[in-house]
Amino acid sequence: MDVFDAVRVRRSVRAYDTTPVPKESLDKVLESGRLAPSASNFQPWKFIIVTDKAKRTELSKARYAGFLKESPVVIVGCGDRKGSPEWYAVDTTIALQNMVLTATEEGLGTCWIGSFDEDRVRSLLSIPDELSVVAMLSVGYPRKKLDLASMITGGRNRKALEDVVSYEEYGARR
Ligand SMILES: Cc1cc2nc3c(=O)[nH]c(=O)nc-3n(C[C@H](O)[C@H](O)[C@H](O)COP(=O)(O)O)c2cc1C
């Protein structure tokens, strides 16, 4: 699968089967985060891999995160806000999106999770003060199920290119 194929076929997966994620696949996913670019090459990210069922159940208690109960892996992306105050969120996000695309190539489903209470995640996972929780990813093999969330959010619907791109100055069409 080439990169554009991964970009094209990826979609948020919110139902998972119980098959564990093979270590080699997970390692490859994590490696693609490690290789991401970052401002001044500071690499302000820390990733916490959560497989423990009780912890995933806790994480699933946020409003739009119920499916974390069943995704075999949750990757919690944290950024060092003291070390890289301006860019920690961007850098950590880039690394997470690298992981999403590699997971897609590995046949895994993912979903970004912004639905969490940072203080609860912090205390659940003993995250130190200097790190902010930027976002989480669910990772696992997709299970076929009617995806209501995707229907509500519009799933793959995207704005047209001409609505988001201009040339040479804002609003100028090609
Ligand atoms: C930063 C971010 C946070 C998100 N948080 C959640 C979330 O908490 N729960 C959820 O079900 N989906 C979440 N999503 C997934 C979006 O709803 C989804 O990407 C969007 O509707 C487009 O659908 P697609 O990913 O299938 O293309 C999040 C996506 C991003 C990028």
PDBQT file of the ligand as one rigid body, heavy atoms in Angstrom, charges set to zero:
ROOT
HETATM    1  C1  LIG A 201      -8.183  15.494  16.951  1.00  0.00    +0.000 C 
HETATM    2  C2  LIG A 201      -9.318  14.518  16.709  1.00  0.00    +0.000 A 
HETATM    3  C3  LIG A 201     -10.110  14.119  17.769  1.00  0.00    +0.000 A 
HETATM    4  C4  LIG A 201     -11.129  13.177  17.580  1.00  0.00    +0.000 A 
HETATM    5  N1  LIG A 201     -11.831  12.725  18.659  1.00  0.00    +0.000 NA
HETATM    6  C5  LIG A 201     -12.734  11.752  18.491  1.00  0.00    +0.000 A 
HETATM    7  C6  LIG A 201     -13.377  11.171  19.632  1.00  0.00    +0.000 A 
HETATM    8  O1  LIG A 201     -13.115  11.538  20.775  1.00  0.00    +0.000 OA
HETATM    9  N2  LIG A 201     -14.284  10.169  19.417  1.00  0.00    +0.000 N 
HETATM   10  C7  LIG A 201     -14.580   9.724  18.150  1.00  0.00    +0.000 A 
HETATM   11  O2  LIG A 201     -15.398   8.803  18.033  1.00  0.00    +0.000 OA
HETATM   12  N3  LIG A 201     -13.987  10.248  17.053  1.00  0.00    +0.000 NA
HETATM   13  C8  LIG A 201     -13.056  11.230  17.204  1.00  0.00    +0.000 A 
HETATM   14  N4  LIG A 201     -12.401  11.745  16.099  1.00  0.00    +0.000 N 
HETATM   15  C9  LIG A 201     -12.682  11.195  14.756  1.00  0.00    +0.000 C 
HETATM   16  C10 LIG A 201     -13.448  12.174  13.859  1.00  0.00    +0.000 C 
HETATM   17  O3  LIG A 201     -14.785  12.223  14.256  1.00  0.00    +0.000 OA
HETATM   18  C11 LIG A 201     -13.299  11.690  12.414  1.00  0.00    +0.000 C 
HETATM   19  O4  LIG A 201     -11.941  11.721  12.049  1.00  0.00    +0.000 OA
HETATM   20  C12 LIG A 201     -14.099  12.546  11.418  1.00  0.00    +0.000 C 
HETATM   21  O5  LIG A 201     -15.469  12.456  11.675  1.00  0.00    +0.000 OA
HETATM   22  C13 LIG A 201     -13.862  12.121   9.956  1.00  0.00    +0.000 C 
HETATM   23  O6  LIG A 201     -14.164  10.744   9.780  1.00  0.00    +0.000 OA
HETATM   24  P1  LIG A 201     -13.054   9.721   9.264  1.00  0.00    +0.000 P 
HETATM   25  O7  LIG A 201     -11.924   9.734  10.275  1.00  0.00    +0.000 OA
HETATM   26  O8  LIG A 201     -13.736   8.372   9.234  1.00  0.00    +0.000 OA
HETATM   27  O9  LIG A 201     -12.578  10.167   7.934  1.00  0.00    +0.000 OA
HETATM   28  C14 LIG A 201     -11.397  12.685  16.273  1.00  0.00    +0.000 A 
HETATM   29  C15 LIG A 201     -10.601  13.105  15.210  1.00  0.00    +0.000 A 
HETATM   30  C16 LIG A 201      -9.568  13.984  15.419  1.00  0.00    +0.000 A 
HETATM   31  C17 LIG A 201      -8.686  14.374  14.256  1.00  0.00    +0.000 C 
ENDROOT
TORSDOF 0
